[in-house]
Amino acid sequence: MCRGSTQSGKKCKRKTEPFCYQHLPASLKPELPFDTTNCTKKIIKKIEKCLAKPPSESDGPGYIYAYTIDADPPHFYKIGRTARTPEKRVKEWGKGAKLRAWWKVDHQKKTERLIHLYLDYVRVYRYQLDNGKICSIWKDDGEPVTDRDEKLKRKHKLTARTKQIEWFRVPWKDAKKVLNTLCE
C-alpha cells in the first residue's frame, strides 16, 4: 500500500509500494527529459504519472515509427508503435505512406504514450469521413488544419467512421528530438 496520505489526512488506498505516483516525494520523482513549457499542467501530471509507473505486463519490445503521406501538407507525421516491422505496418496505409524513421524499443506502449503526451500540444485529430475524405482538425480549437470546406468542418464528427489521434503537425527536427530521447 502507498505510504502517502490525502490532503484531508486519510491514508492513501492505492496498492503501490512504497508510494503511488501522486504521493511520490519530490526527491524521488523522475526528472522530465524535456522543457515542458508547451505542456499544460494536466499533461505534465500525466507525464509524471507515466514516468513513475513501471511498464505494464503486456508491454514488450517493438518499434516506434514515424511516417508521412504524400498528399499531406508539410510537417504532418503519424507516430505509432508496432510489434511487427515498421515497414510492414506502413504498407498497411497504402502507396502514399512513406516511413520517415523508426526506433527499436524495450517497452513500446509506454514509450508511445510518453511521446504522444509530449507532443500533445501539436496533436491533430484526423477523421475519415464516409465519403473517404480525411478531415484534419486541431485538437484544442476544432479548426480545420487542411480542409477549408465548411461542410466538412460542421460534419467532421457526425459522419466520421474513425478518429485517428496519432497525428502531429510539427517540424521534423522537433519531433525527432522527442523521439530520439524517449526511444533511447
C-alpha positions in Angstrom: 0.0 0.0 0.0 1.0 3.6 -0.6 2.6 5.3 2.4 1.2 8.7 1.5 -1.9 10.4 2.7 -4.5 12.6 1.2 -4.9 16.4 1.9 -7.6 15.6 4.5 -5.1 13.4 6.3 -6.6 10.0 5.3 -4.2 7.2 4.3 -3.9 6.6 0.6 -5.6 3.4 -0.5 -3.6 2.8 -3.7 -1.8 -0.6 -3.8 1.5 0.8 -5.0 4.7 0.3 -2.9 6.1 2.4 -1.3 4.3 5.4 -2.9 1.8 5.9 -5.7 2.5 8.4 -8.4 0.6 11.2 -6.6 2.4 10.8 -3.2 5.9 10.2 -4.5 8.3 12.5 -2.6 9.9 15.2 -4.8 13.3 13.8 -4.3 12.2 10.5 -5.9 10.2 12.0 -8.8 11.8 11.3 -12.2 13.3 14.2 -14.0 11.4 15.2 -17.1 13.7 14.9 -20.1 12.3 18.0 -21.9 11.3 21.5 -21.4 7.6 21.4 -20.7 6.6 25.0 -21.5 4.4 23.8 -24.3 2.6 21.3 -22.0 -0.5 22.1 -19.9 -0.4 21.3 -16.1 -2.7 18.4 -16.8 -0.3 16.9 -19.4 2.7 17.4 -17.1 0.9 15.4 -14.4 0.1 12.7 -16.9 3.8 12.6 -18.0 4.9 12.3 -14.4 2.4 9.6 -13.7 3.5 7.7 -16.8 7.2 8.0 -15.9 6.6 6.9 -12.3 4.7 3.7 -13.3 6.6 0.6 -14.4 5.6 -0.8 -17.8 2.6 -3.0 -17.8 2.9 -6.8 -18.0 1.6 -6.7 -21.6 4.1 -4.1 -22.7 7.0 -5.5 -24.5 9.6 -4.9 -27.2 8.7 -3.4 -30.5 9.1 -0.4 -32.7 8.2 3.3 -32.6 7.8 4.7 -36.1 7.0 8.0 -37.8 5.6 8.3 -41.3 4.1 10.8 -43.7 1.6 10.6 -46.5 2.4 12.2 -49.9 -0.9 14.1 -50.1 -0.5 15.7 -46.7 0.8 19.2 -46.1 4.4 19.6 -44.7 5.1 18.6 -41.1 2.2 16.0 -40.7 3.5 12.8 -39.1 1.8 9.8 -37.7 3.8 8.5 -34.8 2.8 5.0 -33.7 4.0 1.7 -32.4 4.1 -1.9 -33.7 5.4 -5.3 -32.6 5.8 -6.1 -36.3 8.4 -4.4 -38.5 7.7 -0.7 -39.2 7.9 -1.4 -43.0 5.0 -3.9 -42.8 3.0 -1.5 -40.6 3.4 1.4 -43.0 2.5 -0.7 -46.1 -1.0 -1.1 -44.5 -1.5 2.6 -45.0 -1.2 2.4 -48.8 1.1 3.6 -51.6 1.4 7.3 -50.4 2.7 6.4 -47.0 6.5 7.0 -46.5 8.4 5.7 -43.5 10.4 8.7 -42.1 12.2 6.9 -39.2 11.9 4.1 -36.7 13.4 3.0 -33.4 13.6 -0.4 -31.6 12.4 0.0 -28.0 12.0 -2.3 -25.0 8.6 -1.0 -23.9 6.6 0.1 -27.0 3.3 1.0 -25.2 4.9 3.2 -22.5 7.3 4.8 -25.0 4.4 5.7 -27.4 2.3 7.1 -24.5 5.2 9.4 -23.4 5.8 10.6 -27.0 2.1 11.3 -27.5 2.0 13.2 -24.2 5.0 15.4 -25.0 3.7 16.2 -28.5 0.1 16.7 -27.3 0.3 20.5 -28.0 0.7 19.8 -31.7 -1.8 16.9 -32.0 -4.2 16.8 -34.9 -7.3 14.7 -34.9 -8.0 13.1 -38.2 -11.5 11.9 -39.1 -12.1 9.6 -42.0 -15.5 10.5 -43.4 -18.0 8.2 -45.1 -17.1 9.6 -48.5 -13.5 8.6 -48.0 -12.1 12.1 -47.4 -9.9 12.8 -44.4 -10.7 15.9 -42.3 -7.9 17.1 -40.1 -8.8 19.2 -37.0 -6.6 20.9 -34.5 -7.1 19.2 -31.2 -7.8 22.2 -28.9 -9.8 24.7 -31.0 -11.5 22.5 -33.5 -10.3 24.5 -36.5 -9.6 22.5 -39.7 -5.9 22.2 -40.5 -6.1 21.2 -44.1 -9.7 21.3 -45.1 -11.4 24.7 -45.6 -14.7 23.2 -46.7 -17.4 24.4 -44.3 -19.5 21.3 -44.8 -16.6 19.1 -43.7 -15.9 21.5 -40.8 -19.5 21.1 -39.5 -19.9 17.4 -40.1 -16.5 16.0 -39.3 -17.6 14.5 -36.1 -21.1 13.4 -37.2 -20.0 11.5 -40.2 -16.6 10.1 -39.1 -16.1 6.4 -39.1 -12.8 6.6 -37.2 -10.9 9.2 -35.2 -7.2 9.0 -35.6 -5.3 10.5 -32.6 -1.7 9.6 -33.5 -1.1 12.5 -35.9 1.0 15.5 -35.2 1.8 18.7 -37.1 5.3 19.6 -36.1 8.6 20.3 -37.8 10.6 17.1 -38.1 13.6 18.5 -36.1 11.2 19.0 -33.1 9.6 15.6 -33.4 12.9 13.8 -33.9 14.3 15.4 -30.7 11.4 13.9 -28.7 11.6 10.6 -30.5 15.4 10.2 -30.2 15.3 11.0 -26.4 12.4 8.8 -25.4 13.3 5.9 -27.6 16.8 5.5 -26.1 
